[in-house]
């Protein structure tokens, strides 16, 4: 963000985190639509949606050695400054994952450590027990031996293969009426991410997303159908950033009730290494 912005509420100066320095009001235009890419073609798109005042989703993406790392978080709407919680969690989660993988630790250990550090960073944002920012968290890493995902809350990971059935890789941490049963924040338990790994035999993509997408298209086959329709109607370019745009666009066309984030990471097929712990 560059240049001077005036607060929509009091006319004061807007800080780099998208809040007014003077009254603290979140600014609707801040992070309303963002796109990120990595050199392997991985890409993420996030959009405020049609009915939310701010975009409380956040995403982060990087590559280190043979690994591509993605993190997606969704600020809890009932908590104060949920958008800040999501930004902090995605940044800390990504940084920790990259550092731990570069140290040579097992990817499962890196995923667990990253979730714990992200949770502690979000907890540190709280000014009191009654003012605790909170967010959900999902991370994915891909490498030569397959991919893994880790999550807390109801942001999801999907496996979308080029051939054969896809699948949801995460189980929502939610209870009656869809209420969250786990999240990151000072009012939550110490983070204990659940982790799932997979060694695909065909190429495809790992999708990380928030409920602003999956509530419109909850199953993997439906998500692939959205991408397949795009391939039949769009130009030859089938880049992952265009695919992510199409997923977000589908949710917007369906009403865009919530913030929407879709992050896609390419996965090579034909992985075969019986001695490796991936399933």
Secondary structure as a PSIPRED ss2 file (coil, helix, strand):
# PSIPRED VFORMAT (PSIPRED V4.0)

   1 X C   1.000  0.000  0.000
   2 X C   1.000  0.000  0.000
   3 X C   1.000  0.000  0.000
   4 X C   1.000  0.000  0.000
   5 X C   1.000  0.000  0.000
   6 X E   0.000  0.000  1.000
   7 X C   1.000  0.000  0.000
   8 X C   1.000  0.000  0.000
   9 X C   1.000  0.000  0.000
  10 X C   1.000  0.000  0.000
  11 X C   1.000  0.000  0.000
  12 X C   1.000  0.000  0.000
  13 X E   0.000  0.000  1.000
  14 X E   0.000  0.000  1.000
  15 X C   1.000  0.000  0.000
  16 X C   1.000  0.000  0.000
  17 X C   1.000  0.000  0.000
  18 X C   1.000  0.000  0.000
  19 X E   0.000  0.000  1.000
  20 X E   0.000  0.000  1.000
  21 X C   1.000  0.000  0.000
  22 X C   1.000  0.000  0.000
  23 X C   1.000  0.000  0.000
  24 X C   1.000  0.000  0.000
  25 X C   1.000  0.000  0.000
  26 X E   0.000  0.000  1.000
  27 X C   1.000  0.000  0.000
  28 X C   1.000  0.000  0.000
  29 X C   1.000  0.000  0.000
  30 X C   1.000  0.000  0.000
  31 X C   1.000  0.000  0.000
  32 X C   1.000  0.000  0.000
  33 X E   0.000  0.000  1.000
  34 X E   0.000  0.000  1.000
  35 X E   0.000  0.000  1.000
  36 X E   0.000  0.000  1.000
  37 X E   0.000  0.000  1.000
  38 X C   1.000  0.000  0.000
  39 X C   1.000  0.000  0.000
  40 X C   1.000  0.000  0.000
  41 X C   1.000  0.000  0.000
  42 X C   1.000  0.000  0.000
  43 X E   0.000  0.000  1.000
  44 X E   0.000  0.000  1.000
  45 X E   0.000  0.000  1.000
  46 X E   0.000  0.000  1.000
  47 X E   0.000  0.000  1.000
  48 X C   1.000  0.000  0.000
  49 X C   1.000  0.000  0.000
  50 X C   1.000  0.000  0.000
  51 X C   1.000  0.000  0.000
  52 X C   1.000  0.000  0.000
  53 X C   1.000  0.000  0.000
  54 X C   1.000  0.000  0.000
  55 X C   1.000  0.000  0.000
  56 X C   1.000  0.000  0.000
  57 X E   0.000  0.000  1.000
  58 X E   0.000  0.000  1.000
  59 X E   0.000  0.000  1.000
  60 X E   0.000  0.000  1.000
  61 X E   0.000  0.000  1.000
  62 X E   0.000  0.000  1.000
  63 X E   0.000  0.000  1.000
  64 X E   0.000  0.000  1.000
  65 X C   1.000  0.000  0.000
  66 X C   1.000  0.000  0.000
  67 X E   0.000  0.000  1.000
  68 X E   0.000  0.000  1.000
  69 X E   0.000  0.000  1.000
  70 X E   0.000  0.000  1.000
  71 X E   0.000  0.000  1.000
  72 X E   0.000  0.000  1.000
  73 X E   0.000  0.000  1.000
  74 X E   0.000  0.000  1.000
  75 X E   0.000  0.000  1.000
  76 X C   1.000  0.000  0.000
  77 X C   1.000  0.000  0.000
  78 X C   1.000  0.000  0.000
  79 X C   1.000  0.000  0.000
  80 X C   1.000  0.000  0.000
  81 X C   1.000  0.000  0.000
  82 X H   0.000  1.000  0.000
  83 X H   0.000  1.000  0.000
  84 X H   0.000  1.000  0.000
  85 X H   0.000  1.000  0.000
  86 X H   0.000  1.000  0.000
  87 X H   0.000  1.000  0.000
  88 X H   0.000  1.000  0.000
  89 X H   0.000  1.000  0.000
  90 X H   0.000  1.000  0.000
  91 X H   0.000  1.000  0.000
  92 X H   0.000  1.000  0.000
  93 X H   0.000  1.000  0.000
  94 X H   0.000  1.000  0.000
  95 X H   0.000  1.000  0.000
  96 X H   0.000  1.000  0.000
  97 X H   0.000  1.000  0.000
  98 X H   0.000  1.000  0.000
  99 X H   0.000  1.000  0.000
 100 X H   0.000  1.000  0.000
 101 X H   0.000  1.000  0.000
 102 X H   0.000  1.000  0.000
 103 X C   1.000  0.000  0.000
 104 X C   1.000  0.000  0.000
 105 X C   1.000  0.000  0.000
 106 X C   1.000  0.000  0.000
 107 X H   0.000  1.000  0.000
 108 X H   0.000  1.000  0.000
 109 X H   0.000  1.000  0.000
 110 X H   0.000  1.000  0.000
 111 X H   0.000  1.000  0.000
 112 X H   0.000  1.000  0.000
 113 X H   0.000  1.000  0.000
 114 X H   0.000  1.000  0.000
 115 X H   0.000  1.000  0.000
 116 X H   0.000  1.000  0.000
 117 X H   0.000  1.000  0.000
 118 X H   0.000  1.000  0.000
 119 X H   0.000  1.000  0.000
 120 X H   0.000  1.000  0.000
 121 X H   0.000  1.000  0.000
 122 X H   0.000  1.000  0.000
 123 X H   0.000  1.000  0.000
 124 X C   1.000  0.000  0.000
 125 X C   1.000  0.000  0.000
 126 X C   1.000  0.000  0.000
 127 X C   1.000  0.000  0.000
 128 X E   0.000  0.000  1.000
 129 X C   1.000  0.000  0.000
 130 X C   1.000  0.000  0.000
 131 X E   0.000  0.000  1.000
 132 X C   1.000  0.000  0.000
 133 X C   1.000  0.000  0.000
 134 X E   0.000  0.000  1.000
 135 X E   0.000  0.000  1.000
 136 X E   0.000  0.000  1.000
 137 X E   0.000  0.000  1.000
 138 X E   0.000  0.000  1.000
 139 X E   0.000  0.000  1.000
 140 X E   0.000  0.000  1.000
 141 X E   0.000  0.000  1.000
 142 X E   0.000  0.000  1.000
 143 X E   0.000  0.000  1.000
 144 X C   1.000  0.000  0.000
 145 X C   1.000  0.000  0.000
 146 X E   0.000  0.000  1.000
 147 X E   0.000  0.000  1.000
 148 X E   0.000  0.000  1.000
 149 X E   0.000  0.000  1.000
 150 X E   0.000  0.000  1.000
 151 X E   0.000  0.000  1.000
 152 X E   0.000  0.000  1.000
 153 X C   1.000  0.000  0.000
 154 X C   1.000  0.000  0.000
 155 X C   1.000  0.000  0.000
 156 X E   0.000  0.000  1.000
 157 X E   0.000  0.000  1.000
 158 X E   0.000  0.000  1.000
 159 X E   0.000  0.000  1.000
 160 X E   0.000  0.000  1.000
 161 X E   0.000  0.000  1.000
 162 X C   1.000  0.000  0.000
 163 X C   1.000  0.000  0.000
 164 X C   1.000  0.000  0.000
 165 X C   1.000  0.000  0.000
 166 X C   1.000  0.000  0.000
 167 X E   0.000  0.000  1.000
 168 X E   0.000  0.000  1.000
 169 X C   1.000  0.000  0.000
 170 X C   1.000  0.000  0.000
 171 X C   1.000  0.000  0.000
 172 X C   1.000  0.000  0.000
 173 X C   1.000  0.000  0.000
 174 X E   0.000  0.000  1.000
 175 X C   1.000  0.000  0.000
 176 X H   0.000  1.000  0.000
 177 X H   0.000  1.000  0.000
 178 X H   0.000  1.000  0.000
 179 X C   1.000  0.000  0.000
 180 X E   0.000  0.000  1.000
 181 X C   1.000  0.000  0.000
 182 X C   1.000  0.000  0.000
 183 X C   1.000  0.000  0.000
 184 X E   0.000  0.000  1.000
 185 X E   0.000  0.000  1.000
 186 X C   1.000  0.000  0.000
 187 X C   1.000  0.000  0.000
 188 X C   1.000  0.000  0.000
 189 X C   1.000  0.000  0.000
 190 X C   1.000  0.000  0.000
 191 X C   1.000  0.000  0.000
 192 X C   1.000  0.000  0.000
 193 X C   1.000  0.000  0.000
 194 X E   0.000  0.000  1.000
 195 X E   0.000  0.000  1.000
 196 X E   0.000  0.000  1.000
 197 X E   0.000  0.000  1.000
 198 X E   0.000  0.000  1.000
 199 X C   1.000  0.000  0.000
 200 X C   1.000  0.000  0.000
 201 X C   1.000  0.000  0.000
 202 X C   1.000  0.000  0.000
 203 X C   1.000  0.000  0.000
 204 X E   0.000  0.000  1.000
 205 X E   0.000  0.000  1.000
 206 X E   0.000  0.000  1.000
 207 X E   0.000  0.000  1.000
 208 X E   0.000  0.000  1.000
 209 X E   0.000  0.000  1.000
 210 X C   1.000  0.000  0.000
 211 X H   0.000  1.000  0.000
 212 X H   0.000  1.000  0.000
 213 X H   0.000  1.000  0.000
 214 X H   0.000  1.000  0.000
 215 X C   1.000  0.000  0.000
 216 X C   1.000  0.000  0.000
 217 X C   1.000  0.000  0.000
 218 X C   1.000  0.000  0.000
 219 X C   1.000  0.000  0.000
 220 X H   0.000  1.000  0.000
 221 X H   0.000  1.000  0.000
 222 X H   0.000  1.000  0.000
 223 X H   0.000  1.000  0.000
 224 X H   0.000  1.000  0.000
 225 X H   0.000  1.000  0.000
 226 X H   0.000  1.000  0.000
 227 X H   0.000  1.000  0.000
 228 X H   0.000  1.000  0.000
 229 X H   0.000  1.000  0.000
 230 X H   0.000  1.000  0.000
 231 X H   0.000  1.000  0.000
 232 X H   0.000  1.000  0.000
 233 X H   0.000  1.000  0.000
 234 X C   1.000  0.000  0.000
 235 X C   1.000  0.000  0.000
 236 X C   1.000  0.000  0.000
 237 X C   1.000  0.000  0.000
 238 X C   1.000  0.000  0.000
 239 X C   1.000  0.000  0.000
 240 X H   0.000  1.000  0.000
 241 X H   0.000  1.000  0.000
 242 X H   0.000  1.000  0.000
 243 X H   0.000  1.000  0.000
 244 X H   0.000  1.000  0.000
 245 X H   0.000  1.000  0.000
 246 X H   0.000  1.000  0.000
 247 X H   0.000  1.000  0.000
 248 X H   0.000  1.000  0.000
 249 X H   0.000  1.000  0.000
 250 X H   0.000  1.000  0.000
 251 X H   0.000  1.000  0.000
 252 X H   0.000  1.000  0.000
 253 X H   0.000  1.000  0.000
 254 X C   1.000  0.000  0.000
 255 X C   1.000  0.000  0.000
 256 X C   1.000  0.000  0.000
 257 X C   1.000  0.000  0.000
 258 X C   1.000  0.000  0.000
 259 X C   1.000  0.000  0.000
 260 X E   0.000  0.000  1.000
 261 X E   0.000  0.000  1.000
 262 X E   0.000  0.000  1.000
 263 X E   0.000  0.000  1.000
 264 X E   0.000  0.000  1.000
 265 X E   0.000  0.000  1.000
 266 X E   0.000  0.000  1.000
 267 X E   0.000  0.000  1.000
 268 X C   1.000  0.000  0.000
 269 X C   1.000  0.000  0.000
 270 X C   1.000  0.000  0.000
 271 X C   1.000  0.000  0.000
 272 X C   1.000  0.000  0.000
 273 X C   1.000  0.000  0.000
 274 X C   1.000  0.000  0.000
 275 X C   1.000  0.000  0.000
 276 X C   1.000  0.000  0.000
 277 X C   1.000  0.000  0.000
 278 X C   1.000  0.000  0.000
 279 X C   1.000  0.000  0.000
